[in-house]
Amino acid sequence: MSLASFGFTKLIVGDLEKSAAFYKSVCGVVEQARIDDVLDGRPMSEVLFNPAAPGGPTFVLLTFSDTPKPAASEVILGFITPDLDALLDRARAAGGTVVEEMGSRPELGVKVAFVRDIEGHLIEVVQML
């Protein structure tokens, strides 16, 4: 019996529009909806992206309008791509930084690299071998 299933990740960012543009251009996420609301008495805005696979988890960017840019070390995002070289090129072109170049991990069946987005959030990017 499952008590819960993983449904979404919310990444808190300082600049919602620039971050949304980065993830759209680099990872190809497709915007699903936008929400402006109040959470725990704090005004916030979100951009929700479609799941990459039917029934899969949703990626969400969230900003609190009353808070400066958050620390960038609170989470490591994970994306899977069929072309790691092309994704790294797109990340650089969009203002991201490759912090660990692509390496092969045959024992895990993957190639992997690490990128920082335009706000410094760490992203692990994997290509299956």
N, CA, C and O atoms as CSV, one atom per row, in Angstrom:
chain,resi,resn,atom,element,x,y,z
A,1,MET,N,N,0.842,-1.179,0.000
A,1,MET,CA,C,0.000,0.000,0.000
A,1,MET,C,C,0.890,1.246,0.000
A,1,MET,O,O,1.779,1.379,0.841
A,2,SER,N,N,0.650,2.147,-0.935
A,2,SER,CA,C,1.399,3.400,-1.008
A,2,SER,C,C,0.685,4.479,-0.212
A,2,SER,O,O,-0.502,4.726,-0.426
A,3,LEU,N,N,1.385,5.115,0.692
A,3,LEU,CA,C,0.804,6.190,1.478
A,3,LEU,C,C,0.839,7.518,0.743
A,3,LEU,O,O,0.044,8.412,1.031
A,4,ALA,N,N,1.749,7.648,-0.198
A,4,ALA,CA,C,1.869,8.871,-0.994
A,4,ALA,C,C,2.714,8.559,-2.218
A,4,ALA,O,O,3.471,7.588,-2.230
A,5,SER,N,N,2.581,9.383,-3.242
A,5,SER,CA,C,3.439,9.247,-4.409
A,5,SER,C,C,4.003,10.617,-4.751
A,5,SER,O,O,3.365,11.642,-4.510
A,6,PHE,N,N,5.203,10.622,-5.316
A,6,PHE,CA,C,5.864,11.871,-5.646
A,6,PHE,C,C,5.131,12.530,-6.809
A,6,PHE,O,O,4.876,11.888,-7.829
A,7,GLY,N,N,4.789,13.820,-6.658
A,7,GLY,CA,C,3.998,14.483,-7.673
A,7,GLY,C,C,4.597,15.714,-8.296
A,7,GLY,O,O,4.286,16.031,-9.444
A,8,PHE,N,N,5.468,16.439,-7.561
A,8,PHE,CA,C,6.014,17.674,-8.113
A,8,PHE,C,C,7.223,18.132,-7.307
A,8,PHE,O,O,7.433,17.720,-6.166
A,9,THR,N,N,8.010,18.998,-7.941
A,9,THR,CA,C,9.103,19.710,-7.294
A,9,THR,C,C,8.875,21.185,-7.527
A,9,THR,O,O,8.607,21.612,-8.650
A,10,LYS,N,N,8.984,21.978,-6.446
A,10,LYS,CA,C,8.881,23.430,-6.559
A,10,LYS,C,C,10.249,24.021,-6.231
A,10,LYS,O,O,10.785,23.825,-5.141
A,11,LEU,N,N,10.792,24.741,-7.191
A,11,LEU,CA,C,12.073,25.410,-7.013
A,11,LEU,C,C,11.796,26.884,-6.755
A,11,LEU,O,O,11.177,27.557,-7.578
A,12,ILE,N,N,12.255,27.384,-5.613
A,12,ILE,CA,C,12.056,28.788,-5.266
A,12,ILE,C,C,13.155,29.614,-5.914
A,12,ILE,O,O,14.343,29.349,-5.726
A,13,VAL,N,N,12.742,30.623,-6.683
A,13,VAL,CA,C,13.672,31.461,-7.443
A,13,VAL,C,C,13.440,32.930,-7.118
A,13,VAL,O,O,12.411,33.302,-6.554
A,14,GLY,N,N,14.407,33.752,-7.480
A,14,GLY,CA,C,14.282,35.189,-7.285
A,14,GLY,C,C,13.600,35.874,-8.453
A,14,GLY,O,O,12.759,36.748,-8.245
A,15,ASP,N,N,13.942,35.497,-9.676
A,15,ASP,CA,C,13.373,36.113,-10.875
A,15,ASP,C,C,12.603,35.046,-11.653
A,15,ASP,O,O,13.189,34.252,-12.389
A,16,LEU,N,N,11.307,35.041,-11.480
A,16,LEU,CA,C,10.446,34.012,-12.067
A,16,LEU,C,C,10.522,34.001,-13.593
A,16,LEU,O,O,10.630,32.931,-14.192
A,17,GLU,N,N,10.466,35.165,-14.226
A,17,GLU,CA,C,10.441,35.229,-15.688
A,17,GLU,C,C,11.758,34.765,-16.300
A,17,GLU,O,O,11.757,33.987,-17.254
A,18,LYS,N,N,12.873,35.231,-15.764
A,18,LYS,CA,C,14.170,34.818,-16.313
A,18,LYS,C,C,14.412,33.332,-16.085
A,18,LYS,O,O,14.952,32.651,-16.956
A,19,SER,N,N,14.015,32.823,-14.917
A,19,SER,CA,C,14.195,31.397,-14.625
A,19,SER,C,C,13.312,30.554,-15.532
A,19,SER,O,O,13.761,29.527,-16.040
A,20,ALA,N,N,12.068,30.965,-15.748
A,20,ALA,CA,C,11.173,30.227,-16.648
A,20,ALA,C,C,11.754,30.189,-18.066
A,20,ALA,O,O,11.724,29.147,-18.722
A,21,ALA,N,N,12.273,31.304,-18.529
A,21,ALA,CA,C,12.869,31.350,-19.864
A,21,ALA,C,C,14.077,30.414,-19.955
A,21,ALA,O,O,14.261,29.746,-20.972
A,22,PHE,N,N,14.900,30.360,-18.908
A,22,PHE,CA,C,16.068,29.485,-18.883
A,22,PHE,C,C,15.641,28.025,-19.029
A,22,PHE,O,O,16.147,27.317,-19.899
A,23,TYR,N,N,14.718,27.571,-18.189
A,23,TYR,CA,C,14.315,26.159,-18.211
A,23,TYR,C,C,13.566,25.798,-19.487
A,23,TYR,O,O,13.659,24.660,-19.948
A,24,LYS,N,N,12.832,26.729,-20.063
A,24,LYS,CA,C,12.171,26.473,-21.342
A,24,LYS,C,C,13.209,26.283,-22.445
A,24,LYS,O,O,13.109,25.342,-23.234
A,25,SER,N,N,14.199,27.165,-22.506
A,25,SER,CA,C,15.169,27.098,-23.601
A,25,SER,C,C,16.183,25.979,-23.425
A,25,SER,O,O,16.633,25.400,-24.415
A,26,VAL,N,N,16.551,25.662,-22.197
A,26,VAL,CA,C,17.585,24.649,-21.969
A,26,VAL,C,C,17.004,23.243,-21.887
A,26,VAL,O,O,17.536,22.319,-22.502
A,27,CYS,N,N,15.930,23.072,-21.145
A,27,CYS,CA,C,15.374,21.740,-20.894
A,27,CYS,C,C,14.131,21.432,-21.713
A,27,CYS,O,O,13.669,20.291,-21.735
A,28,GLY,N,N,13.585,22.435,-22.387
A,28,GLY,CA,C,12.430,22.204,-23.229
A,28,GLY,C,C,11.124,22.002,-22.476
A,28,GLY,O,O,10.171,21.451,-23.027
A,29,VAL,N,N,11.070,22.444,-21.217
A,29,VAL,CA,C,9.822,22.300,-20.472
A,29,VAL,C,C,8.747,23.188,-21.088
A,29,VAL,O,O,9.037,24.244,-21.649
A,30,VAL,N,N,7.511,22.742,-20.974
A,30,VAL,CA,C,6.384,23.438,-21.584
A,30,VAL,C,C,5.472,23.963,-20.477
A,30,VAL,O,O,5.001,23.217,-19.619
A,31,GLU,N,N,5.245,25.264,-20.529
A,31,GLU,CA,C,4.423,25.898,-19.497
A,31,GLU,C,C,2.992,25.392,-19.560
A,31,GLU,O,O,2.384,25.297,-20.626
A,32,GLN,N,N,2.469,25.066,-18.365
A,32,GLN,CA,C,1.105,24.560,-18.250
A,32,GLN,C,C,0.171,25.619,-17.674
A,32,GLN,O,O,-0.942,25.802,-18.168
A,33,ALA,N,N,0.622,26.321,-16.625
A,33,ALA,CA,C,-0.250,27.288,-15.951
A,33,ALA,C,C,0.581,28.231,-15.104
A,33,ALA,O,O,1.750,27.977,-14.814
A,34,ARG,N,N,-0.058,29.335,-14.713
A,34,ARG,CA,C,0.533,30.303,-13.787
A,34,ARG,C,C,-0.458,30.539,-12.661
A,34,ARG,O,O,-1.671,30.571,-12.868
A,35,ILE,N,N,0.084,30.701,-11.478
A,35,ILE,CA,C,-0.745,30.921,-10.297
A,35,ILE,C,C,-0.177,32.085,-9.501
A,35,ILE,O,O,1.023,32.129,-9.229
A,36,ASP,N,N,-1.031,33.021,-9.129
A,36,ASP,CA,C,-0.693,34.081,-8.180
A,36,ASP,C,C,-1.591,33.861,-6.979
A,36,ASP,O,O,-2.812,33.782,-7.114
A,37,ASP,N,N,-0.981,33.760,-5.792
A,37,ASP,CA,C,-1.764,33.428,-4.600
A,37,ASP,C,C,-1.017,33.919,-3.365
A,37,ASP,O,O,-0.035,34.655,-3.462
A,38,VAL,N,N,-1.497,33.500,-2.222
A,38,VAL,CA,C,-0.859,33.789,-0.939
A,38,VAL,C,C,-0.606,32.459,-0.260
A,38,VAL,O,O,-1.506,31.624,-0.172
A,39,LEU,N,N,0.613,32.254,0.223
A,39,LEU,CA,C,0.988,31.032,0.918
A,39,LEU,C,C,1.546,31.404,2.279
A,39,LEU,O,O,2.560,32.096,2.366
A,40,ASP,N,N,0.907,30.961,3.321
A,40,ASP,CA,C,1.328,31.260,4.689
A,40,ASP,C,C,1.457,32.765,4.913
A,40,ASP,O,O,2.381,33.231,5.579
A,41,GLY,N,N,0.514,33.513,4.344
A,41,GLY,CA,C,0.497,34.957,4.498
A,41,GLY,C,C,1.450,35.707,3.597
A,41,GLY,O,O,1.573,36.927,3.712
A,42,ARG,N,N,2.138,35.001,2.691
A,42,ARG,CA,C,3.131,35.622,1.813
A,42,ARG,C,C,2.661,35.570,0.367
A,42,ARG,O,O,2.264,34.508,-0.111
A,43,PRO,N,N,2.697,36.706,-0.345
A,43,PRO,CA,C,2.324,36.688,-1.761
A,43,PRO,C,C,3.349,35.901,-2.580
A,43,PRO,O,O,4.558,36.042,-2.397
A,44,MET,N,N,2.834,35.074,-3.482
A,44,MET,CA,C,3.726,34.247,-4.304
A,44,MET,C,C,3.150,34.088,-5.689
A,44,MET,O,O,1.954,34.271,-5.912
A,45,SER,N,N,4.037,33.738,-6.629
A,45,SER,CA,C,3.659,33.436,-8.003
A,45,SER,C,C,4.363,32.153,-8.409
A,45,SER,O,O,5.496,31.896,-8.004
A,46,GLU,N,N,3.671,31.342,-9.221
A,46,GLU,CA,C,4.228,30.078,-9.684
A,46,GLU,C,C,4.053,29.938,-11.186
A,46,GLU,O,O,3.110,30.469,-11.773
A,47,VAL,N,N,4.983,29.210,-11.796
A,47,VAL,CA,C,4.837,28.735,-13.170
A,47,VAL,C,C,4.923,27.220,-13.095
A,47,VAL,O,O,5.929,26.675,-12.641
A,48,LEU,N,N,3.866,26.533,-13.543
A,48,LEU,CA,C,3.821,25.078,-13.575
A,48,LEU,C,C,4.127,24.614,-14.991
A,48,LEU,O,O,3.653,25.201,-15.964
A,49,PHE,N,N,4.932,23.543,-15.097
A,49,PHE,CA,C,5.285,22.979,-16.388
A,49,PHE,C,C,4.675,21.592,-16.527
A,49,PHE,O,O,4.518,20.877,-15.537
A,50,ASN,N,N,4.332,21.210,-17.755
A,50,ASN,CA,C,3.758,19.898,-18.016
A,50,ASN,C,C,4.727,18.794,-17.603
A,50,ASN,O,O,5.941,18.956,-17.729
A,51,PRO,N,N,4.201,17.674,-17.112
A,51,PRO,CA,C,5.075,16.523,-16.841
A,51,PRO,C,C,5.755,16.065,-18.132
A,51,PRO,O,O,5.186,16.182,-19.217
A,52,ALA,N,N,6.964,15.548,-18.006
A,52,ALA,CA,C,7.703,15.072,-19.177
A,52,ALA,C,C,7.117,13.773,-19.722
A,52,ALA,O,O,7.280,13.464,-20.903
A,53,ALA,N,N,6.433,13.011,-18.863
A,53,ALA,CA,C,5.802,11.759,-19.267
A,53,ALA,C,C,4.399,11.718,-18.671
A,53,ALA,O,O,4.167,12.293,-17.607
A,54,PRO,N,N,3.468,11.055,-19.331
A,54,PRO,CA,C,2.109,10.961,-18.796
A,54,PRO,C,C,2.121,10.421,-17.359
A,54,PRO,O,O,2.715,9.380,-17.078
A,55,GLY,N,N,1.464,11.138,-16.477
A,55,GLY,CA,C,1.401,10.726,-15.075
A,55,GLY,C,C,2.653,11.036,-14.272
A,55,GLY,O,O,2.718,10.747,-13.077
A,56,GLY,N,N,3.655,11.628,-14.932
A,56,GLY,CA,C,4.905,11.932,-14.257
A,56,GLY,C,C,4.794,13.169,-13.394
A,56,GLY,O,O,3.780,13.867,-13.424
A,57,PRO,N,N,5.841,13.443,-12.622
A,57,PRO,CA,C,5.827,14.605,-11.738
A,57,PRO,C,C,5.906,15.914,-12.516
A,57,PRO,O,O,6.383,15.953,-13.650
A,58,THR,N,N,5.432,16.976,-11.888
A,58,THR,CA,C,5.422,18.311,-12.457
A,58,THR,C,C,6.568,19.125,-11.879
A,58,THR,O,O,6.893,18.998,-10.698
A,59,PHE,N,N,7.176,19.955,-12.706
A,59,PHE,CA,C,8.220,20.888,-12.275
A,59,PHE,C,C,7.570,22.256,-12.142
A,59,PHE,O,O,6.850,22.699,-13.037
A,60,VAL,N,N,7.829,22.931,-11.012
A,60,VAL,CA,C,7.214,24.223,-10.728
A,60,VAL,C,C,8.293,25.207,-10.286
A,60,VAL,O,O,9.155,24.869,-9.475
A,61,LEU,N,N,8.242,26.423,-10.823
A,61,LEU,CA,C,9.070,27.520,-10.332
A,61,LEU,C,C,8.176,28.412,-9.478
A,61,LEU,O,O,7.042,28.702,-9.859
A,62,LEU,N,N,8.679,28.844,-8.332
A,62,LEU,CA,C,7.902,29.656,-7.399
A,62,LEU,C,C,8.747,30.812,-6.909
A,62,LEU,O,O,9.940,30.653,-6.652
A,63,THR,N,N,8.130,31.978,-6.779
A,63,THR,CA,C,8.814,33.124,-6.189
A,63,THR,C,C,7.906,33.762,-5.153
A,63,THR,O,O,6.699,33.887,-5.361
A,64,PHE,N,N,8.495,34.164,-4.037
A,64,PHE,CA,C,7.799,34.950,-3.031
A,64,PHE,C,C,8.160,36.405,-3.284
A,64,PHE,O,O,9.341,36.753,-3.291
A,65,SER,N,N,7.164,37.263,-3.493
A,65,SER,CA,C,7.449,38.652,-3.835
A,65,SER,C,C,8.005,39.448,-2.660
A,65,SER,O,O,8.527,40.544,-2.861
A,66,ASP,N,N,7.908,38.922,-1.432
A,66,ASP,CA,C,8.408,39.645,-0.262
A,66,ASP,C,C,9.780,39.157,0.198
A,66,ASP,O,O,10.238,39.534,1.276
A,67,THR,N,N,10.439,38.323,-0.608
A,67,THR,CA,C,11.707,37.724,-0.206
A,67,THR,C,C,12.760,37.939,-1.285
A,67,THR,O,O,12.470,37.771,-2.469
A,68,PRO,N,N,13.966,38.305,-0.900
A,68,PRO,CA,C,15.039,38.384,-1.905
A,68,PRO,C,C,15.391,36.990,-2.414
A,68,PRO,O,O,14.888,35.984,-1.914
A,69,LYS,N,N,16.242,36.952,-3.389
A,69,LYS,CA,C,16.684,35.691,-3.990
A,69,LYS,C,C,17.086,34.691,-2.908
A,69,LYS,O,O,17.863,35.036,-2.018
A,70,PRO,N,N,16.575,33.456,-2.965
A,70,PRO,CA,C,16.906,32.444,-1.956
A,70,PRO,C,C,18.294,31.853,-2.186
A,70,PRO,O,O,18.909,32.066,-3.231
A,71,ALA,N,N,18.771,31.116,-1.204
A,71,ALA,CA,C,20.034,30.387,-1.350
A,71,ALA,C,C,19.881,29.387,-2.481
A,71,ALA,O,O,18.804,28.822,-2.669
A,72,ALA,N,N,20.944,29.165,-3.234
A,72,ALA,CA,C,20.875,28.281,-4.398
A,72,ALA,C,C,21.286,26.852,-4.076
A,72,ALA,O,O,21.404,26.034,-4.987
A,73,SER,N,N,21.507,26.532,-2.819
A,73,SER,CA,C,22.028,25.210,-2.471
A,73,SER,C,C,20.996,24.312,-1.801
A,73,SER,O,O,21.354,23.285,-1.223
A,74,GLU,N,N,19.724,24.684,-1.871
A,74,GLU,CA,C,18.716,23.930,-1.146
A,74,GLU,C,C,18.269,22.656,-1.854
A,74,GLU,O,O,17.643,21.800,-1.229
A,75,VAL,N,N,18.574,22.511,-3.138
A,75,VAL,CA,C,18.112,21.356,-3.900
A,75,VAL,C,C,19.038,21.137,-5.091
A,75,VAL,O,O,19.665,22.076,-5.583
A,76,ILE,N,N,19.117,19.899,-5.546
A,76,ILE,CA,C,19.779,19.586,-6.819
A,76,ILE,C,C,18.698,19.001,-7.717
A,76,ILE,O,O,18.129,17.952,-7.416
A,77,LEU,N,N,18.423,19.683,-8.813
A,77,LEU,CA,C,17.427,19.198,-9.767
A,77,LEU,C,C,18.041,18.120,-10.643
A,77,LEU,O,O,19.250,18.125,-10.879
A,78,GLY,N,N,17.229,17.203,-11.123
A,78,GLY,CA,C,17.693,16.154,-12.017
A,78,GLY,C,C,16.889,16.146,-13.299
A,78,GLY,O,O,15.663,16.048,-13.262
A,79,PHE,N,N,17.565,16.248,-14.437
A,79,PHE,CA,C,16.915,16.165,-15.740
A,79,PHE,C,C,17.577,15.057,-16.542
A,79,PHE,O,O,18.786,14.844,-16.443
A,80,ILE,N,N,16.775,14.347,-17.342
A,80,ILE,CA,C,17.266,13.309,-18.239
A,80,ILE,C,C,17.084,13.825,-19.658
A,80,ILE,O,O,16.033,14.364,-20.005
A,81,THR,N,N,18.124,13.652,-20.479
A,81,THR,CA,C,18.094,14.144,-21.853
A,81,THR,C,C,18.633,13.082,-22.800
A,81,THR,O,O,19.483,12.283,-22.408
A,82,PRO,N,N,18.155,13.060,-24.036
A,82,PRO,CA,C,18.720,12.129,-25.011
A,82,PRO,C,C,20.024,12.642,-25.624
A,82,PRO,O,O,20.736,11.877,-26.274
A,83,ASP,N,N,20.354,13.939,-25.425
A,83,ASP,CA,C,21.552,14.526,-26.027
A,83,ASP,C,C,22.200,15.491,-25.029
A,83,ASP,O,O,21.890,16.682,-25.007
A,84,LEU,N,N,23.089,14.961,-24.218
A,84,LEU,CA,C,23.724,15.743,-23.158
A,84,LEU,C,C,24.585,16.874,-23.715
A,84,LEU,O,O,24.577,17.976,-23.168
A,85,ASP,N,N,25.326,16.619,-24.793
A,85,ASP,CA,C,26.153,17.674,-25.398
A,85,ASP,C,C,25.297,18.877,-25.801
A,85,ASP,O,O,25.659,20.020,-25.522
A,86,ALA,N,N,24.180,18.623,-26.448
A,86,ALA,CA,C,23.312,19.709,-26.912
A,86,ALA,C,C,22.729,20.469,-25.724
A,86,ALA,O,O,22.631,21.696,-25.767
A,87,LEU,N,N,22.339,19.758,-24.661
A,87,LEU,CA,C,21.795,20.442,-23.491
A,87,LEU,C,C,22.852,21.336,-22.847
A,87,LEU,O,O,22.543,22.457,-22.444
A,88,LEU,N,N,24.080,20.867,-22.744
A,88,LEU,CA,C,25.151,21.687,-22.172
A,88,LEU,C,C,25.382,22.938,-23.019
A,88,LEU,O,O,25.603,24.021,-22.476
A,89,ASP,N,N,25.331,22.798,-24.342
A,89,ASP,CA,C,25.461,23.966,-25.225
A,89,ASP,C,C,24.326,24.960,-24.985
A,89,ASP,O,O,24.556,26.167,-24.915
A,90,ARG,N,N,23.089,24.444,-24.858
A,90,ARG,CA,C,21.943,25.331,-24.613
A,90,ARG,C,C,22.066,26.016,-23.257
A,90,ARG,O,O,21.726,27.192,-23.127
A,91,ALA,N,N,22.545,25.302,-22.256
A,91,ALA,CA,C,22.711,25.891,-20.919
A,91,ALA,C,C,23.705,27.050,-20.975
A,91,ALA,O,O,23.448,28.116,-20.415
A,92,ARG,N,N,24.822,26.847,-21.638
A,92,ARG,CA,C,25.821,27.926,-21.757
A,92,ARG,C,C,25.229,29.120,-22.505
A,92,ARG,O,O,25.412,30.265,-22.092
A,93,ALA,N,N,24.521,28.857,-23.602
A,93,ALA,CA,C,23.941,29.933,-24.410
A,93,ALA,C,C,22.884,30.720,-23.635
A,93,ALA,O,O,22.680,31.906,-23.893
A,94,ALA,N,N,22.214,30.063,-22.690
A,94,ALA,CA,C,21.155,30.718,-21.916
A,94,ALA,C,C,21.680,31.389,-20.650
A,94,ALA,O,O,20.899,31.907,-19.851
A,95,GLY,N,N,23.013,31.382,-20.461
A,95,GLY,CA,C,23.594,32.049,-19.302
A,95,GLY,C,C,23.924,31.134,-18.143
A,95,GLY,O,O,24.360,31.602,-17.091
A,96,GLY,N,N,23.723,29.829,-18.318
A,96,GLY,CA,C,24.085,28.866,-17.282
A,96,GLY,C,C,25.576,28.565,-17.317
A,96,GLY,O,O,26.285,28.992,-18.228
A,97,THR,N,N,26.041,27.831,-16.323
A,97,THR,CA,C,27.452,27.477,-16.206
A,97,THR,C,C,27.586,25.973,-16.034
A,97,THR,O,O,26.916,25.380,-15.189
A,98,VAL,N,N,28.446,25.355,-16.828
A,98,VAL,CA,C,28.741,23.936,-16.648
A,98,VAL,C,C,29.792,23.847,-15.554
A,98,VAL,O,O,30.904,24.347,-15.721
A,99,VAL,N,N,29.450,23.210,-14.428
A,99,VAL,CA,C,30.388,23.126,-13.303
A,99,VAL,C,C,31.136,21.801,-13.279
A,99,VAL,O,O,32.219,21.712,-12.700
A,100,GLU,N,N,30.571,20.772,-13.904
A,100,GLU,CA,C,31.275,19.505,-14.096
A,100,GLU,C,C,30.934,19.016,-15.490
A,100,GLU,O,O,29.780,18.715,-15.798
A,101,GLU,N,N,31.962,18.942,-16.330
A,101,GLU,CA,C,31.759,18.492,-17.708
A,101,GLU,C,C,31.265,17.049,-17.721
A,101,GLU,O,O,31.346,16.333,-16.723
A,102,MET,N,N,30.758,16.650,-18.865
A,102,MET,CA,C,30.193,15.319,-19.019
A,102,MET,C,C,31.222,14.242,-18.703
A,102,MET,O,O,32.364,14.288,-19.161
A,103,GLY,N,N,30.790,13.283,-17.914
A,103,GLY,CA,C,31.596,12.119,-17.597
A,103,GLY,C,C,30.756,10.873,-17.772
A,103,GLY,O,O,29.533,10.918,-17.637
A,104,SER,N,N,31.401,9.768,-18.071
A,104,SER,CA,C,30.687,8.515,-18.273
A,104,SER,C,C,30.693,7.708,-16.986
A,104,SER,O,O,31.719,7.595,-16.315
A,105,ARG,N,N,29.543,7.152,-16.650
A,105,ARG,CA,C,29.403,6.266,-15.483
A,105,ARG,C,C,28.785,4.957,-15.968
A,105,ARG,O,O,27.610,4.692,-15.713
A,106,PRO,N,N,29.587,4.123,-16.680
A,106,PRO,CA,C,29.031,2.906,-17.273
A,106,PRO,C,C,28.426,1.962,-16.235
A,106,PRO,O,O,27.487,1.229,-16.549
A,107,GLU,N,N,28.941,1.965,-15.014
A,107,GLU,CA,C,28.388,1.097,-13.980
A,107,GLU,C,C,26.952,1.483,-13.610
A,107,GLU,O,O,26.199,0.669,-13.075
A,108,LEU,N,N,26.582,2.743,-13.905
A,108,LEU,CA,C,25.217,3.217,-13.671
A,108,LEU,C,C,24.419,3.338,-14.969
A,108,LEU,O,O,23.222,3.624,-14.950
A,109,GLY,N,N,25.105,3.115,-16.103
A,109,GLY,CA,C,24.433,3.185,-17.396
A,109,GLY,C,C,24.119,4.592,-17.859
A,109,GLY,O,O,23.146,4.806,-18.581
A,110,VAL,N,N,24.959,5.581,-17.439
A,110,VAL,CA,C,24.665,6.966,-17.778
A,110,VAL,C,C,25.935,7.756,-18.087
A,110,VAL,O,O,27.044,7.380,-17.705
A,111,LYS,N,N,25.725,8.870,-18.799
A,111,LYS,CA,C,26.674,9.976,-18.863
A,111,LYS,C,C,26.060,11.043,-17.977
A,111,LYS,O,O,24.837,11.166,-17.922
A,112,VAL,N,N,26.884,11.822,-17.278
A,112,VAL,CA,C,26.348,12.809,-16.349
A,112,VAL,C,C,27.187,14.080,-16.386
A,112,VAL,O,O,28.400,14.031,-16.587
A,113,ALA,N,N,26.528,15.212,-16.189
A,113,ALA,CA,C,27.195,16.513,-16.063
A,113,ALA,C,C,26.390,17.342,-15.072
A,113,ALA,O,O,25.229,17.045,-14.790
A,114,PHE,N,N,27.026,18.389,-14.549
A,114,PHE,CA,C,26.355,19.288,-13.611
A,114,PHE,C,C,26.416,20.710,-14.139
A,114,PHE,O,O,27.452,21.172,-14.617
A,115,VAL,N,N,25.274,21.399,-14.043
A,115,VAL,CA,C,25.109,22.751,-14.559
A,115,VAL,C,C,24.534,23.619,-13.450
A,115,VAL,O,O,23.763,23.141,-12.619
A,116,ARG,N,N,24.911,24.904,-13.437
A,116,ARG,CA,C,24.230,25.877,-12.582
A,116,ARG,C,C,23.358,26.741,-13.477
A,116,ARG,O,O,23.795,27.201,-14.532
A,117,ASP,N,N,22.108,26.959,-13.043
A,117,ASP,CA,C,21.220,27.821,-13.819
A,117,ASP,C,C,21.599,29.278,-13.589
A,117,ASP,O,O,22.600,29.557,-12.930
A,118,ILE,N,N,20.822,30.201,-14.116
A,118,ILE,CA,C,21.179,31.619,-14.047
A,118,ILE,C,C,21.114,32.200,-12.644
A,118,ILE,O,O,21.630,33.292,-12.407
A,119,GLU,N,N,20.482,31.481,-11.698
A,119,GLU,CA,C,20.452,31.934,-10.302
A,119,GLU,C,C,21.384,31.112,-9.416
A,119,GLU,O,O,21.444,31.332,-8.206
A,120,GLY,N,N,22.111,30.168,-10.012
A,120,GLY,CA,C,23.081,29.385,-9.255
A,120,GLY,C,C,22.585,28.040,-8.753
A,120,GLY,O,O,23.314,27.345,-8.045
A,121,HIS,N,N,21.347,27.651,-9.105
A,121,HIS,CA,C,20.818,26.352,-8.691
A,121,HIS,C,C,21.543,25.246,-9.444
A,121,HIS,O,O,21.803,25.364,-10.641
A,122,LEU,N,N,21.867,24.169,-8.731
A,122,LEU,CA,C,22.596,23.055,-9.313
A,122,LEU,C,C,21.636,22.084,-9.993
A,122,LEU,O,O,20.604,21.714,-9.434
A,123,ILE,N,N,21.998,21.679,-11.216
A,123,ILE,CA,C,21.205,20.737,-12.003
A,123,ILE,C,C,22.109,19.583,-12.408
A,123,ILE,O,O,23.167,19.792,-13.002
A,124,GLU,N,N,21.689,18.366,-12.085
A,124,GLU,CA,C,22.382,17.157,-12.564
A,124,GLU,C,C,21.672,16.706,-13.824
A,124,GLU,O,O,20.460,16.489,-13.821
A,125,VAL,N,N,22.427,16.566,-14.900
A,125,VAL,CA,C,21.836,16.201,-16.190
A,125,VAL,C,C,22.405,14.849,-16.600
A,125,VAL,O,O,23.618,14.637,-16.588
A,126,VAL,N,N,21.505,13.944,-16.961
A,126,VAL,CA,C,21.873,12.563,-17.252
A,126,VAL,C,C,21.421,12.175,-18.652
A,126,VAL,O,O,20.328,12.536,-19.090
A,127,GLN,N,N,22.285,11.429,-19.351
A,127,GLN,CA,C,21.926,10.797,-20.614
A,127,GLN,C,C,22.139,9.302,-20.434
A,127,GLN,O,O,23.219,8.875,-20.028
A,128,MET,N,N,21.131,8.512,-20.729
A,128,MET,CA,C,21.242,7.081,-20.593
A,128,MET,C,C,22.190,6.548,-21.675
A,128,MET,O,O,22.172,7.016,-22.813
A,129,LEU,N,N,23.018,5.563,-21.305
A,129,LEU,CA,C,23.939,4.938,-22.278
A,129,LEU,C,C,23.219,3.883,-23.095
A,129,LEU,O,O,23.825,3.252,-23.961
